[in-house]
């Protein structure tokens, strides 16, 4: 929970920038802990970065589909859904 809160604080304090975005992504791209994923989804949502980091959301969808379940932390799923809905363009899609 501490990591999730730290991630959320970065967006709330408005100190996030490209370096911070990329550092968080490098730290947590392969971390499928539901609370970490929730924190990252909220971070991208609050900073309106869903288009730019849509691959992170798509990866989350793939992970959920592979387990064929929403998970025990429903807030993560809701944040994932909200972020997907905020995506306006597929221009940033890597694969």
N, CA, C and O atoms as CSV, one atom per row, in Angstrom:
chain,resi,resn,atom,element,x,y,z
A,1,UNK,N,N,0.818,-1.196,0.000
A,1,UNK,CA,C,0.000,0.000,0.000
A,1,UNK,C,C,0.866,1.267,0.000
A,1,UNK,O,O,0.460,2.290,-0.553
A,2,UNK,N,N,2.033,1.210,0.603
A,2,UNK,CA,C,2.894,2.389,0.652
A,2,UNK,C,C,3.322,2.836,-0.742
A,2,UNK,O,O,3.354,4.031,-1.033
A,3,UNK,N,N,3.651,1.873,-1.603
A,3,UNK,CA,C,4.059,2.220,-2.967
A,3,UNK,C,C,2.907,2.866,-3.718
A,3,UNK,O,O,3.094,3.854,-4.428
A,4,UNK,N,N,1.713,2.304,-3.559
A,4,UNK,CA,C,0.538,2.864,-4.240
A,4,UNK,C,C,0.325,4.306,-3.807
A,4,UNK,O,O,0.084,5.177,-4.643
A,5,UNK,N,N,0.411,4.563,-2.516
A,5,UNK,CA,C,0.210,5.923,-2.009
A,5,UNK,C,C,1.304,6.872,-2.491
A,5,UNK,O,O,1.038,8.034,-2.798
A,6,UNK,N,N,2.530,6.372,-2.553
A,6,UNK,CA,C,3.633,7.209,-3.039
A,6,UNK,C,C,3.415,7.596,-4.500
A,6,UNK,O,O,3.651,8.740,-4.889
A,7,UNK,N,N,2.963,6.635,-5.304
A,7,UNK,CA,C,2.685,6.912,-6.714
A,7,UNK,C,C,1.602,7.972,-6.831
A,7,UNK,O,O,1.736,8.917,-7.608
A,8,UNK,N,N,0.537,7.821,-6.069
A,8,UNK,CA,C,-0.567,8.785,-6.116
A,8,UNK,C,C,-0.114,10.163,-5.649
A,8,UNK,O,O,-0.550,11.171,-6.205
A,9,UNK,N,N,0.749,10.227,-4.642
A,9,UNK,CA,C,1.240,11.516,-4.139
A,9,UNK,C,C,1.992,12.285,-5.217
A,9,UNK,O,O,1.889,13.509,-5.293
A,10,UNK,N,N,2.738,11.583,-6.040
A,10,UNK,CA,C,3.485,12.258,-7.104
A,10,UNK,C,C,2.558,13.035,-8.032
A,10,UNK,O,O,2.879,14.148,-8.448
A,11,UNK,N,N,1.420,12.452,-8.351
A,11,UNK,CA,C,0.483,13.169,-9.231
A,11,UNK,C,C,-0.223,14.295,-8.482
A,11,UNK,O,O,-0.479,15.353,-9.057
A,12,UNK,N,N,-0.534,14.084,-7.231
A,12,UNK,CA,C,-1.230,15.106,-6.441
A,12,UNK,C,C,-0.344,16.316,-6.167
A,12,UNK,O,O,-0.830,17.446,-6.123
A,13,UNK,N,N,0.950,16.083,-5.984
A,13,UNK,CA,C,1.869,17.180,-5.683
A,13,UNK,C,C,2.284,17.969,-6.915
A,13,UNK,O,O,2.968,18.987,-6.811
A,14,UNK,N,N,1.867,17.496,-8.075
A,14,UNK,CA,C,2.155,18.164,-9.340
A,14,UNK,C,C,3.651,18.353,-9.574
A,14,UNK,O,O,4.086,19.375,-10.104
A,15,UNK,N,N,4.432,17.350,-9.169
A,15,UNK,CA,C,5.871,17.390,-9.423
A,15,UNK,C,C,6.267,16.374,-10.493
A,15,UNK,O,O,7.446,16.208,-10.804
A,16,UNK,N,N,5.274,15.706,-11.043
A,16,UNK,CA,C,5.540,14.691,-12.055
A,16,UNK,C,C,5.957,15.352,-13.370
A,16,UNK,O,O,5.459,16.416,-13.739
A,17,UNK,N,N,6.877,14.695,-14.059
A,17,UNK,CA,C,7.320,15.129,-15.377
A,17,UNK,C,C,7.697,13.885,-16.170
A,17,UNK,O,O,7.524,12.768,-15.682
A,18,UNK,N,N,8.204,14.060,-17.375
A,18,UNK,CA,C,8.538,12.915,-18.215
A,18,UNK,C,C,9.530,11.963,-17.555
A,18,UNK,O,O,9.418,10.746,-17.702
A,19,UNK,N,N,10.484,12.508,-16.840
A,19,UNK,CA,C,11.477,11.671,-16.161
A,19,UNK,C,C,10.791,10.804,-15.103
A,19,UNK,O,O,11.082,9.614,-14.989
A,20,UNK,N,N,9.894,11.393,-14.341
A,20,UNK,CA,C,9.160,10.656,-13.313
A,20,UNK,C,C,8.262,9.602,-13.954
A,20,UNK,O,O,8.224,8.462,-13.492
A,21,UNK,N,N,7.540,9.968,-15.013
A,21,UNK,CA,C,6.657,9.007,-15.693
A,21,UNK,C,C,7.448,7.786,-16.132
A,21,UNK,O,O,7.046,6.649,-15.885
A,22,UNK,N,N,8.575,8.033,-16.787
A,22,UNK,CA,C,9.368,6.925,-17.328
A,22,UNK,C,C,10.014,6.093,-16.223
A,22,UNK,O,O,10.144,4.876,-16.355
A,23,UNK,N,N,10.416,6.743,-15.143
A,23,UNK,CA,C,11.004,6.011,-14.015
A,23,UNK,C,C,9.958,5.096,-13.377
A,23,UNK,O,O,10.238,3.930,-13.100
A,24,UNK,N,N,8.768,5.618,-13.148
A,24,UNK,CA,C,7.701,4.786,-12.587
A,24,UNK,C,C,7.388,3.611,-13.510
A,24,UNK,O,O,7.223,2.476,-13.062
A,25,UNK,N,N,7.312,3.899,-14.779
A,25,UNK,CA,C,7.017,2.853,-15.746
A,25,UNK,C,C,8.114,1.778,-15.732
A,25,UNK,O,O,7.813,0.585,-15.776
A,26,UNK,N,N,9.370,2.196,-15.671
A,26,UNK,CA,C,10.462,1.210,-15.649
A,26,UNK,C,C,10.435,0.377,-14.368
A,26,UNK,O,O,10.796,-0.800,-14.384
A,27,UNK,N,N,10.013,0.979,-13.273
A,27,UNK,CA,C,9.939,0.252,-12.006
A,27,UNK,C,C,8.765,-0.728,-11.947
A,27,UNK,O,O,8.883,-1.806,-11.364
A,28,UNK,N,N,7.639,-0.355,-12.547
A,28,UNK,CA,C,6.417,-1.109,-12.303
A,28,UNK,C,C,5.756,-1.738,-13.527
A,28,UNK,O,O,4.661,-2.288,-13.404
A,29,UNK,N,N,6.374,-1.676,-14.689
A,29,UNK,CA,C,5.760,-2.251,-15.883
A,29,UNK,C,C,5.426,-3.722,-15.699
A,29,UNK,O,O,4.350,-4.162,-16.103
A,30,UNK,N,N,6.315,-4.482,-15.104
A,30,UNK,CA,C,6.100,-5.917,-14.949
A,30,UNK,C,C,5.602,-6.312,-13.569
A,30,UNK,O,O,5.629,-7.488,-13.206
A,31,UNK,N,N,5.154,-5.347,-12.812
A,31,UNK,CA,C,4.609,-5.612,-11.481
A,31,UNK,C,C,3.091,-5.709,-11.598
A,31,UNK,O,O,2.424,-4.735,-11.945
A,32,UNK,N,N,2.557,-6.881,-11.310
A,32,UNK,CA,C,1.113,-7.088,-11.460
A,32,UNK,C,C,0.379,-7.085,-10.122
A,32,UNK,O,O,-0.750,-7.564,-10.019
A,33,UNK,N,N,1.034,-6.540,-9.105
A,33,UNK,CA,C,0.360,-6.350,-7.831
A,33,UNK,C,C,-0.805,-5.395,-8.061
A,33,UNK,O,O,-0.633,-4.326,-8.647
A,34,UNK,N,N,-1.983,-5.783,-7.601
A,34,UNK,CA,C,-3.196,-5.001,-7.887
A,34,UNK,C,C,-3.132,-3.588,-7.337
A,34,UNK,O,O,-3.626,-2.655,-7.970
A,35,UNK,N,N,-2.534,-3.418,-6.169
A,35,UNK,CA,C,-2.465,-2.075,-5.585
A,35,UNK,C,C,-1.483,-1.189,-6.352
A,35,UNK,O,O,-1.723,0.006,-6.526
A,36,UNK,N,N,-0.385,-1.777,-6.805
A,36,UNK,CA,C,0.577,-1.019,-7.620
A,36,UNK,C,C,-0.086,-0.618,-8.933
A,36,UNK,O,O,-0.011,0.541,-9.341
A,37,UNK,N,N,-0.737,-1.578,-9.595
A,37,UNK,CA,C,-1.406,-1.286,-10.865
A,37,UNK,C,C,-2.459,-0.189,-10.665
A,37,UNK,O,O,-2.581,0.721,-11.486
A,38,UNK,N,N,-3.209,-0.284,-9.576
A,38,UNK,CA,C,-4.212,0.749,-9.275
A,38,UNK,C,C,-3.547,2.121,-9.161
A,38,UNK,O,O,-4.019,3.095,-9.749
A,39,UNK,N,N,-2.457,2.194,-8.408
A,39,UNK,CA,C,-1.746,3.466,-8.242
A,39,UNK,C,C,-1.258,4.021,-9.569
A,39,UNK,O,O,-1.355,5.222,-9.823
A,40,UNK,N,N,-0.734,3.145,-10.410
A,40,UNK,CA,C,-0.251,3.591,-11.726
A,40,UNK,C,C,-1.403,4.043,-12.611
A,40,UNK,O,O,-1.299,5.070,-13.282
A,41,UNK,N,N,-2.500,3.291,-12.623
A,41,UNK,CA,C,-3.658,3.710,-13.427
A,41,UNK,C,C,-4.154,5.074,-12.980
A,41,UNK,O,O,-4.411,5.947,-13.810
A,42,UNK,N,N,-4.290,5.263,-11.664
A,42,UNK,CA,C,-4.775,6.543,-11.144
A,42,UNK,C,C,-3.789,7.663,-11.500
A,42,UNK,O,O,-4.202,8.770,-11.844
A,43,UNK,N,N,-2.514,7.377,-11.417
A,43,UNK,CA,C,-1.480,8.361,-11.761
A,43,UNK,C,C,-1.669,8.831,-13.203
A,43,UNK,O,O,-1.706,10.033,-13.466
A,44,UNK,N,N,-1.787,7.893,-14.126
A,44,UNK,CA,C,-1.960,8.251,-15.535
A,44,UNK,C,C,-3.297,8.951,-15.784
A,44,UNK,O,O,-3.376,9.858,-16.612
A,45,UNK,N,N,-4.332,8.541,-15.081
A,45,UNK,CA,C,-5.644,9.172,-15.225
A,45,UNK,C,C,-5.589,10.622,-14.730
A,45,UNK,O,O,-6.012,11.539,-15.433
A,46,UNK,N,N,-5.069,10.818,-13.527
A,46,UNK,CA,C,-5.041,12.150,-12.914
A,46,UNK,C,C,-4.171,13.126,-13.688
A,46,UNK,O,O,-4.416,14.332,-13.657
A,47,UNK,N,N,-3.162,12.622,-14.379
A,47,UNK,CA,C,-2.290,13.495,-15.168
A,47,UNK,C,C,-2.678,13.511,-16.643
A,47,UNK,O,O,-1.958,14.070,-17.471
A,48,UNK,N,N,-3.797,12.906,-16.967
A,48,UNK,CA,C,-4.312,12.839,-18.342
A,48,UNK,C,C,-3.254,12.281,-19.304
A,48,UNK,O,O,-2.964,12.863,-20.349
A,49,UNK,N,N,-2.698,11.148,-18.917
A,49,UNK,CA,C,-1.653,10.507,-19.710
A,49,UNK,C,C,-2.094,9.152,-20.267
A,49,UNK,O,O,-1.253,8.348,-20.671
A,50,UNK,N,N,-3.382,8.896,-20.289
A,50,UNK,CA,C,-3.880,7.584,-20.715
A,50,UNK,C,C,-3.538,7.285,-22.166
A,50,UNK,O,O,-3.191,6.151,-22.496
A,51,UNK,N,N,-3.631,8.274,-23.029
A,51,UNK,CA,C,-3.259,8.063,-24.433
A,51,UNK,C,C,-1.777,7.704,-24.553
A,51,UNK,O,O,-1.403,6.753,-25.239
A,52,UNK,N,N,-0.968,8.468,-23.887
A,52,UNK,CA,C,0.488,8.288,-23.989
A,52,UNK,C,C,0.945,6.929,-23.462
A,52,UNK,O,O,1.877,6.326,-23.995
A,53,UNK,N,N,0.278,6.458,-22.411
A,53,UNK,CA,C,0.674,5.192,-21.787
A,53,UNK,C,C,-0.398,4.124,-21.948
A,53,UNK,O,O,-0.600,3.294,-21.062
A,54,UNK,N,N,-1.084,4.154,-23.089
A,54,UNK,CA,C,-2.156,3.182,-23.323
A,54,UNK,C,C,-1.648,1.747,-23.308
A,54,UNK,O,O,-2.396,0.834,-22.959
A,55,UNK,N,N,-0.398,1.535,-23.679
A,55,UNK,CA,C,0.147,0.176,-23.649
A,55,UNK,C,C,0.121,-0.406,-22.235
A,55,UNK,O,O,-0.069,-1.610,-22.058
A,56,UNK,N,N,0.311,0.446,-21.237
A,56,UNK,CA,C,0.245,-0.016,-19.845
A,56,UNK,C,C,-1.170,-0.498,-19.517
A,56,UNK,O,O,-1.347,-1.514,-18.845
A,57,UNK,N,N,-2.165,0.233,-19.993
A,57,UNK,CA,C,-3.554,-0.169,-19.770
A,57,UNK,C,C,-3.881,-1.448,-20.537
A,57,UNK,O,O,-4.544,-2.342,-20.010
A,58,UNK,N,N,-3.424,-1.529,-21.757
A,58,UNK,CA,C,-3.679,-2.726,-22.573
A,58,UNK,C,C,-3.013,-3.943,-21.947
A,58,UNK,O,O,-3.584,-5.034,-21.941
A,59,UNK,N,N,-1.807,-3.757,-21.421
A,59,UNK,CA,C,-1.124,-4.838,-20.732
A,59,UNK,C,C,-1.938,-5.301,-19.522
A,59,UNK,O,O,-2.019,-6.495,-19.235
A,60,UNK,N,N,-2.533,-4.348,-18.827
A,60,UNK,CA,C,-3.387,-4.691,-17.685
A,60,UNK,C,C,-4.608,-5.491,-18.112
A,60,UNK,O,O,-5.009,-6.435,-17.430
A,61,UNK,N,N,-5.198,-5.112,-19.244
A,61,UNK,CA,C,-6.337,-5.871,-19.773
A,61,UNK,C,C,-5.925,-7.298,-20.127
A,61,UNK,O,O,-6.639,-8.252,-19.818
A,62,UNK,N,N,-4.774,-7.435,-20.774
A,62,UNK,CA,C,-4.282,-8.770,-21.141
A,62,UNK,C,C,-4.059,-9.623,-19.900
A,62,UNK,O,O,-4.388,-10.809,-19.885
A,63,UNK,N,N,-3.501,-9.015,-18.865
A,63,UNK,CA,C,-3.232,-9.737,-17.624
A,63,UNK,C,C,-4.534,-10.203,-16.986
A,63,UNK,O,O,-4.630,-11.336,-16.514
A,64,UNK,N,N,-5.523,-9.339,-16.973
A,64,UNK,CA,C,-6.832,-9.707,-16.406
A,64,UNK,C,C,-7.478,-10.815,-17.231
A,64,UNK,O,O,-8.048,-11.753,-16.674
A,65,UNK,N,N,-7.393,-10.712,-18.545
A,65,UNK,CA,C,-7.996,-11.717,-19.424
A,65,UNK,C,C,-7.306,-13.071,-19.269
A,65,UNK,O,O,-7.960,-14.113,-19.319
A,66,UNK,N,N,-5.986,-13.057,-19.081
A,66,UNK,CA,C,-5.254,-14.317,-18.949
A,66,UNK,C,C,-5.639,-15.060,-17.669
A,66,UNK,O,O,-5.582,-16.288,-17.612
A,67,UNK,N,N,-6.027,-14.309,-16.656
A,67,UNK,CA,C,-6.455,-14.925,-15.397
A,67,UNK,C,C,-7.959,-15.152,-15.368
A,67,UNK,O,O,-8.488,-15.821,-14.480
A,68,UNK,N,N,-8.639,-14.575,-16.367
A,68,UNK,CA,C,-10.090,-14.715,-16.492
A,68,UNK,C,C,-10.820,-14.301,-15.210
A,68,UNK,O,O,-11.775,-14.948,-14.780
A,69,UNK,N,N,-10.343,-13.210,-14.620
A,69,UNK,CA,C,-10.999,-12.699,-13.413
A,69,UNK,C,C,-10.705,-11.212,-13.248
A,69,UNK,O,O,-9.723,-10.692,-13.777
A,70,UNK,N,N,-11.559,-10.558,-12.520
A,70,UNK,CA,C,-11.369,-9.137,-12.230
A,70,UNK,C,C,-10.305,-8.963,-11.156
A,70,UNK,O,O,-9.500,-8.035,-11.227
A,71,UNK,N,N,-10.294,-9.833,-10.178
A,71,UNK,CA,C,-9.336,-9.730,-9.078
A,71,UNK,C,C,-10.035,-9.346,-7.797
A,71,UNK,O,O,-11.222,-9.017,-7.786
A,72,UNK,N,N,-9.287,-9.392,-6.728
A,72,UNK,CA,C,-9.881,-9.103,-5.426
A,72,UNK,C,C,-9.913,-7.616,-5.107
A,72,UNK,O,O,-10.666,-7.181,-4.236
A,73,UNK,N,N,-9.101,-6.837,-5.806
A,73,UNK,CA,C,-9.034,-5.398,-5.566
A,73,UNK,C,C,-9.834,-4.705,-6.675
A,73,UNK,O,O,-9.285,-4.307,-7.703
A,74,UNK,N,N,-11.124,-4.573,-6.445
A,74,UNK,CA,C,-12.048,-4.079,-7.466
A,74,UNK,C,C,-11.677,-2.666,-7.925
A,74,UNK,O,O,-11.912,-2.312,-9.080
A,75,UNK,N,N,-11.111,-1.872,-7.047
A,75,UNK,CA,C,-10.720,-0.506,-7.417
A,75,UNK,C,C,-9.712,-0.504,-8.560
A,75,UNK,O,O,-9.722,0.398,-9.397
A,76,UNK,N,N,-8.842,-1.512,-8.597
A,76,UNK,CA,C,-7.874,-1.601,-9.696
A,76,UNK,C,C,-8.611,-1.781,-11.022
A,76,UNK,O,O,-8.311,-1.102,-12.003
A,77,UNK,N,N,-9.561,-2.687,-11.044
A,77,UNK,CA,C,-10.322,-2.941,-12.261
A,77,UNK,C,C,-11.092,-1.688,-12.696
A,77,UNK,O,O,-11.142,-1.366,-13.883
A,78,UNK,N,N,-11.684,-0.990,-11.736
A,78,UNK,CA,C,-12.444,0.218,-12.054
A,78,UNK,C,C,-11.529,1.307,-12.613
A,78,UNK,O,O,-11.913,2.015,-13.544
A,79,UNK,N,N,-10.323,1.451,-12.056
A,79,UNK,CA,C,-9.374,2.445,-12.564
A,79,UNK,C,C,-8.887,2.046,-13.957
A,79,UNK,O,O,-8.702,2.902,-14.821
A,80,UNK,N,N,-8.681,0.748,-14.173
A,80,UNK,CA,C,-8.291,0.255,-15.494
A,80,UNK,C,C,-9.370,0.597,-16.515
A,80,UNK,O,O,-9.069,1.092,-17.601
A,81,UNK,N,N,-10.608,0.334,-16.169
A,81,UNK,CA,C,-11.731,0.643,-17.064
A,81,UNK,C,C,-11.828,2.142,-17.333
A,81,UNK,O,O,-12.038,2.553,-18.474
A,82,UNK,N,N,-11.678,2.954,-16.300
A,82,UNK,CA,C,-11.749,4.410,-16.462
A,82,UNK,C,C,-10.639,4.903,-17.389
A,82,UNK,O,O,-10.881,5.735,-18.263
A,83,UNK,N,N,-9.431,4.392,-17.196
A,83,UNK,CA,C,-8.310,4.798,-18.042
A,83,UNK,C,C,-8.512,4.412,-19.498
A,83,UNK,O,O,-8.208,5.192,-20.400
A,84,UNK,N,N,-9.023,3.215,-19.727
A,84,UNK,CA,C,-9.300,2.761,-21.094
A,84,UNK,C,C,-10.328,3.687,-21.750
A,84,UNK,O,O,-10.193,4.038,-22.922
A,85,UNK,N,N,-11.338,4.073,-21.001
A,85,UNK,CA,C,-12.375,4.963,-21.535
A,85,UNK,C,C,-11.830,6.345,-21.867
A,85,UNK,O,O,-12.392,7.045,-22.709
A,86,UNK,N,N,-10.743,6.744,-21.214
A,86,UNK,CA,C,-10.161,8.066,-21.454
A,86,UNK,C,C,-9.269,8.110,-22.690
A,86,UNK,O,O,-8.903,9.191,-23.151
A,87,UNK,N,N,-8.919,6.950,-23.227
A,87,UNK,CA,C,-8.051,6.909,-24.400
A,87,UNK,C,C,-8.818,7.445,-25.601
A,87,UNK,O,O,-9.900,6.962,-25.933
A,88,UNK,N,N,-8.239,8.445,-26.240
A,88,UNK,CA,C,-8.906,9.111,-27.360
A,88,UNK,C,C,-8.289,8.763,-28.710
A,88,UNK,O,O,-8.947,8.888,-29.743
A,89,UNK,N,N,-7.040,8.329,-28.710
A,89,UNK,CA,C,-6.325,8.091,-29.957
A,89,UNK,C,C,-5.479,6.834,-29.846
A,89,UNK,O,O,-4.963,6.509,-28.777
A,90,UNK,N,N,-5.344,6.142,-30.947
A,90,UNK,CA,C,-4.493,4.941,-30.957
A,90,UNK,C,C,-3.088,5.258,-31.468
A,90,UNK,O,O,-2.295,4.344,-31.698
A,91,UNK,N,N,-2.776,6.527,-31.646
A,91,UNK,CA,C,-1.476,6.924,-32.187
A,91,UNK,C,C,-0.294,6.440,-31.359
A,91,UNK,O,O,0.772,6.159,-31.908
A,92,UNK,N,N,-0.467,6.340,-30.060
A,92,UNK,CA,C,0.637,5.956,-29.183
A,92,UNK,C,C,0.767,4.437,-29.013
A,92,UNK,O,O,1.665,3.962,-28.317
A,93,UNK,N,N,-0.110,3.701,-29.635
A,93,UNK,CA,C,-0.090,2.243,-29.501
A,93,UNK,C,C,1.190,1.667,-30.082
A,93,UNK,O,O,1.537,1.915,-31.236
A,94,UNK,N,N,1.884,0.895,-29.257
A,94,UNK,CA,C,3.151,0.298,-29.706
A,94,UNK,C,C,2.922,-1.073,-30.297
A,94,UNK,O,O,3.531,-1.397,-31.317
A,95,UNK,N,N,2.100,-1.869,-29.723
A,95,UNK,CA,C,1.687,-3.195,-30.212
A,95,UNK,C,C,0.760,-3.798,-29.217
A,95,UNK,O,O,0.283,-4.915,-29.415
